[in-house]
Structure formats: C-alpha cells, structure tokens
Amino acid sequence: MSIYAIGDIQGCYNELQRLLEQIDFDPAQDQLWFVGDLVNRGPGSLEVLRLVRSLGDSAITVLGNHDLHLLAVAEGVGKLHGSDTLDGVLKAPDREELLHWLRQQRLIHEENGHVLVHAGLLPQWSVQQALALAHEVESALHSDDYAVFLEKMYGNAPHGWEDDLQGYKRLRVIVNAFTRLRICTKQGEMEFKFKGEVENIPAGYLPWFWVAGRRSADAVVIFGHWSALGLKVEPNIIALDTGCLWGGPMTAIRLEDRHLFQVGCNDPVAKNW
C-alpha cells in the first residue's frame, strides 16, 4: 500500500482527477491524505466532496478554513464572500449528506511519525497535546449545537495559546492554529493578515515551523494553506500547497519514498499567486 499526501484542492476537480490518474491511484490498495480546503474558489467543490466521500477509508482529510466556512455558511452563521464558489454544494440534492460527512472529519491525523494538518501547529504544542486539543473542537462539531460553535469560531483573538483558556475563546485559538496559521512570534502569537513569501514576513514573526524548540519537531508535519510558501520538503515538514487555484500545479507526494507528482492547472482563477 502507498500513501499519497495531496495539497489544497479548493474545488479544482479536474486537476485532482488528472493527479489521481498520474499516481495510478488504486483505492483497494492505496490511501490519499488531503491537507484540507477541499472546497471553494475553484469550480468543482461539489464534485470534489462527492469523490472524496465516495472513497471511504481510502481517503483521509483534515478540515481547512474553507471547509469550516462552508459548514458555517450552510448553517446560516457565516456570510458568503464575493469570491466564494459554494453554491453548487449548497444547492445540491445530496447537500445534507455531504455536509454531515464533512462535519465528521478531523483537524489532525497522526500515523507512523507523520502528522497531517491544514495550516500548522503552535510551537508550544506537542503532537499528543495537539491531538487532544483537536478532539475538543471535533467534539463541538459533532454536538447537537454545532452551529453555535461555527458562529463563535470566527475572529482573530485570542492571538496565542494559554492552557487556562476556556469556552469558545479556547476553541477559536485551536481552530485558528490548525486552519489559519502561517507565521507567529517565538512565543507563538499568531498573525493572520500575512499571506506572502517568506522573505517578506513582518519583523518579529517567522514561519511556525522555524520556531526554535518547536515541540512537534520530532514528527513529520504535512500541511498546506500557504500557497506563497509553495512546495517545501524537509526532514520534518512537507508543505504541499503549490497554488493550483492560482495557476500553479497540484502536488502529491508518496510518503514511502517522497516521490513527487504534479499536474498543471487547467483554468487558474488568477495568474499571479
């Protein structure tokens, strides 16, 4: 069996299909790991959700910020943005089945020294702590009043982690770290406006994975979310958002030997990403 980790899809269904053909994916033997953001901005969010759901145990996905946004919009507690392309899902006859399936997905997956997340891990968190904290959010998503959580998850504050955080402030920090983190201070204070290249990071901040003493450094963390960072394959990180939505390739990596596979973008939303 081979495991293939795949970068952000964001509704780019045709490219995903071509990538699966390139890797000769066999759902009876292989497994796909998706870094989240299955939906939004691209034209095929509905088709992507249907495909990944149909794969059952042959696909593992973690939730990204766009996936959570879809759930919030569907519940009427999030507002559609002008660049959103979620109507296909929201008007689909199988909408409720797809949204229920999406809501059951996790924020983190850990297996054999590899950790799959959408955006990152705060430097204070060990993998075991991250798993426990993710479970708190996952429990809120699975609860009967999950719509209340989805409404409360929006916001940038608090900016960092404190063990004594409680309630929705605690859950919001956890969600923001897993699904929105790119850069932070050495103390783990997050900044969310920056989306650019590493050389342009504002003073006092650095990529979360460069923080000295990061407690998850003993694992290989696989993530996406940061298209301007691009492909980065190092001993303990694998960054896979290569900006297919913006004209870059869609990328997969076979974890057993780190062999890379890429397909070009069919119809980019913008030329400069």
C-alpha positions in Angstrom: 0.0 0.0 0.0 1.1 3.5 -0.8 0.0 6.7 1.0 -0.2 9.9 -1.1 -0.5 13.2 0.6 -2.1 15.9 -1.6 -2.1 19.7 -1.3 -5.1 22.0 -1.2 -7.8 21.1 -3.8 -10.1 24.1 -3.4 -12.6 22.8 -5.9 -10.1 22.0 -8.6 -11.8 18.8 -9.5 -10.4 18.2 -13.0 -6.8 18.7 -11.8 -7.5 16.2 -8.9 -8.8 13.6 -11.4 -5.7 14.0 -13.5 -3.4 13.8 -10.5 -5.1 10.6 -9.4 -4.6 9.2 -12.9 -0.9 10.1 -12.8 -0.3 8.4 -9.5 -2.3 5.4 -10.7 -4.3 5.5 -7.5 -5.9 2.2 -6.5 -8.5 2.6 -3.7 -8.3 -1.0 -2.9 -4.6 -0.8 -2.1 -3.6 2.9 -1.7 -4.7 5.8 0.6 -5.0 9.5 0.0 -4.2 12.1 2.7 -5.7 15.5 1.9 -4.4 18.6 3.8 -7.9 20.2 3.8 -9.6 23.0 1.9 -11.3 20.5 -0.4 -13.7 23.3 -1.4 -14.1 26.9 -2.5 -12.8 29.4 -5.1 -12.4 26.7 -7.7 -15.3 25.5 -9.9 -15.8 21.9 -8.8 -16.3 21.9 -5.0 -19.4 19.7 -5.2 -17.6 17.1 -7.4 -14.6 17.1 -5.1 -16.7 16.4 -2.0 -18.6 13.6 -3.7 -15.4 12.0 -4.9 -13.5 12.1 -1.6 -16.6 11.0 0.4 -17.0 8.0 -2.0 -13.5 6.8 -1.3 -14.4 5.9 2.3 -11.4 4.7 4.3 -9.2 5.1 1.2 -9.1 8.8 1.8 -8.3 10.8 5.0 -8.9 14.5 5.0 -8.4 17.1 7.7 -10.5 20.3 7.8 -9.3 23.5 6.4 -10.6 27.1 6.9 -12.6 26.9 3.7 -14.2 23.6 4.7 -15.3 25.1 8.0 -16.5 28.2 6.2 -18.8 26.1 4.0 -20.3 24.5 7.1 -20.9 27.9 8.7 -22.5 29.3 5.6 -24.7 26.3 5.3 -25.9 26.8 8.8 -26.6 30.5 8.2 -24.0 31.7 10.7 -21.3 32.6 8.1 -21.5 35.1 5.3 -20.8 34.3 1.7 -17.9 36.2 0.2 -17.7 37.5 -3.3 -15.0 35.0 -4.3 -16.8 32.0 -2.8 -17.9 29.3 -5.2 -20.0 27.2 -2.8 -23.5 27.4 -4.5 -23.1 24.1 -6.1 -22.8 22.4 -2.8 -25.4 24.5 -1.0 -28.0 23.7 -3.7 -27.1 20.1 -4.3 -29.7 17.4 -3.7 -27.2 15.5 -1.5 -26.2 18.6 0.3 -27.1 17.4 3.8 -25.3 14.1 3.4 -22.1 15.8 2.1 -22.2 18.4 4.9 -22.8 15.8 7.6 -19.8 13.8 6.2 -17.6 16.9 6.2 -18.5 17.8 9.7 -17.3 14.4 10.9 -13.8 15.0 9.5 -10.9 15.7 11.9 -8.4 18.6 12.4 -5.4 16.4 12.6 -4.3 12.9 11.7 -1.3 11.1 13.1 0.2 7.9 11.8 3.7 6.3 11.9 5.5 9.6 12.7 3.6 11.7 10.1 1.1 14.4 11.2 -1.4 15.8 8.8 -2.9 19.2 9.4 -4.2 22.0 7.2 -2.1 25.0 8.3 0.2 24.3 11.2 0.8 23.6 14.9 1.6 26.2 17.5 5.2 25.8 18.8 4.1 25.1 22.3 2.1 22.0 21.3 3.4 18.5 21.2 1.8 16.1 18.8 -0.1 14.4 21.7 -1.3 17.8 23.0 -2.4 18.8 19.5 -4.4 15.6 19.1 -6.2 16.2 22.4 -6.9 19.9 21.6 -8.2 18.9 18.1 -10.6 16.5 19.8 -12.2 19.3 21.7 -13.1 21.1 18.5 -14.1 17.9 16.8 -16.5 17.2 19.7 -18.0 20.6 19.3 -18.5 19.9 15.6 -20.2 16.6 16.4 -22.5 18.0 19.1 -26.2 19.0 18.6 -25.4 22.7 18.9 -22.5 22.7 16.5 -24.0 25.7 14.7 -23.3 27.8 17.8 -19.7 26.8 17.7 -19.4 27.6 13.9 -20.7 31.1 14.6 -18.3 31.6 17.5 -15.2 30.3 15.7 -14.8 33.5 13.6 -12.3 36.0 14.9 -8.6 36.6 15.4 -8.5 36.9 19.2 -7.0 35.5 21.3 -3.8 35.5 19.3 -2.0 32.9 21.2 -2.4 29.8 23.3 -2.8 29.7 27.1 -3.6 26.5 28.9 -6.3 28.1 31.0 -8.3 29.4 28.1 -11.9 28.3 28.3 -15.1 28.2 26.2 -15.3 29.5 22.7 -12.1 31.6 23.1 -10.2 28.3 23.7 -11.9 26.6 20.7 -11.2 29.6 18.5 -7.5 29.6 19.1 -7.3 25.8 18.4 -9.2 26.3 15.1 -7.1 29.2 14.1 -3.9 27.4 14.7 -4.9 24.3 12.8 -6.6 26.0 9.9 -5.1 29.6 9.5 -1.6 29.7 11.0 1.3 30.7 8.8 3.5 32.9 11.0 3.9 33.6 14.7 6.3 35.1 17.2 8.8 32.9 19.1 6.2 32.9 21.8 3.5 31.5 19.5 1.5 34.7 19.0 -0.3 34.3 15.6 -0.6 36.9 12.8 -3.3 36.3 10.2 -3.1 39.1 7.7 0.2 38.0 6.1 -0.1 35.6 3.2 3.1 36.4 1.2 6.5 34.9 0.7 8.9 34.1 3.5 11.3 37.0 2.7 8.5 39.5 3.3 7.4 38.3 6.7 7.0 41.3 9.1 9.6 41.9 11.8 9.1 39.8 14.9 7.4 36.9 13.2 8.7 33.7 11.5 7.1 30.6 9.9 5.6 28.5 12.7 7.8 25.6 11.7 11.0 27.6 12.1 10.4 28.4 15.8 13.3 27.1 17.8 12.3 24.4 20.3 9.0 23.6 18.5 7.6 20.7 20.4 6.2 18.9 17.3 9.6 18.8 15.6 10.1 15.1 16.3 7.3 14.3 13.7 7.0 15.0 10.0 4.2 17.6 9.7 2.4 17.6 6.4 0.4 20.8 5.7 -0.9 23.2 3.0 -2.7 26.5 3.3 0.2 28.8 2.4 0.4 28.9 -1.4 3.1 31.6 -1.5 5.3 29.3 0.5 4.9 26.7 -2.2 6.4 23.2 -2.1 8.8 22.6 0.7 10.1 19.1 1.5 12.4 19.0 4.5 13.2 16.3 7.1 10.3 17.2 9.5 7.9 19.2 7.3 6.2 18.7 4.0 4.4 21.8 2.6 2.1 20.9 -0.3 0.0 24.0 -1.3 1.5 24.8 -4.6 -1.3 27.2 -5.6 -3.2 25.1 -8.2 -6.1 27.5 -7.8 -3.9 30.5 -8.8 -2.1 28.8 -11.8 0.5 26.7 -10.0 0.5 22.9 -10.1 -1.4 20.5 -7.9 1.0 18.4 -5.9 1.0 14.9 -4.4 3.9 13.2 -2.5 4.2 9.4 -1.9 5.2 9.2 1.7 7.2 6.0 1.5 9.9 7.4 -0.8 8.9 11.1 -1.0 8.4 10.9 -4.8 6.6 13.9 -6.1 3.8 14.1 -8.6 2.3 17.2 -10.2 -0.2 18.3 -12.7 -0.7 21.7 -14.2 -3.7 24.0 -13.6 -6.5 23.9 -16.2 -8.1 27.3 -15.6 -6.5 29.5 -12.9 -8.5 32.0 -11.0 -5.7 34.5 -11.2 -2.3 34.5 -13.0 -0.3 36.0 -10.1 -0.4 33.9 -7.0 
